[in-house]
């Protein structure tokens, strides 16, 4: 068997220091690109054959060798070696050991620079599709949960203070909208991901007549990259993936924060299945929403990965620099984190049980129908600013007495405005307050039903790209 040599070793008189090898290797993490690397190489073989750089027999032997290595990788039998630096050289060496010197022709017209960019994009296309599928699962569960609890009223909040009554379903559908925007961002990012770097070689293109349109088509890219310098140095697509992931995690964290608050005795709004919670090693009564807490915690991890790659890229001159090796670990960890978080969030929402009586009671606390009283006065011809002030005084009076607005007598209410009549009490119930918010996007039951029906139609027509 031929001696293991570096692909760039011809110019060097000394062996690489062991510490340098350990510091510069990437196969410990970029091995997850192996199947994508095989795909790119199979497409490159076709371009080499079309360009007359490989005979039909050579192309067939190379393709068969690559597919045999692919089977080994899929079956977990392939042995990655650190001394071969990266996933690309591991596969190239395995091909050499399988078919001999012919393997050396595979790298004709190709650099590891365009090779890794191609692999990385193929990987991110797959990860993006996985995340889109998981986002759809979560959105479907949110819609189902909203539809199942259309009669539950809860307090809406601003500044974490009781504001106005809303439907619990309306609150859940707000998260549906957030995660729908997330899906849209990932779909749009696919357009920029599906531009092929293959054929750009090291940085300047190649003198061989390689058909870049062919390789782009073979790999399901929409078109080849227009500039070879940009193609090998661009990592905008990785940043965009990290940014989109950071927003998903932010939305998940907001949802988890509410789950954590709502499970506390002070709120008591919901319960979660025991299977999604953990206990305490010392306090037997504890039931902790650890899944929600960990998703909230992992959000910072994803934010950090975005900032790390932005920092790596901020001062890089064109084109390829070894700094770009630092692009993969943040992206790999982010993809793993987002997918696990989405799966668990879907389980959590699916198992979440609202405590309807407690939610309704909370909706009546904090004078949440005060705005309705002001609106009532407006309907009686009083300008809103004046109605706002009158209502504020009534709320202060009720607070002092320790009663709710509808517990004040008509005589007491009329002390503040003679425009108030007996029909005012119809405006002070939480059900009435919710029912009156009929504007598009409002919390009135018919509007929420429409939103749920629209979401179902959207989900049914939505195909994964």
PyMOL commands that set and color helices and strands:
alter all, ss='L'
color gray80, all
select helices_A, chain A and resi 9-11+18-24+27-50+56-74+82-84+87-107+112-148+168-193+212-218+228-233+236-263+274-276+290-313+322-351+356-363+370-379+384-401+405-407+410-414+422-427+430-436+445-461
alter helices_A, ss='H'
color red, helices_A
select strands_A, chain A and resi 153-158+161-167+195-196+223-224+270-271+353-354
alter strands_A, ss='S'
color yellow, strands_A
deselect
rebuild
show_as cartoon
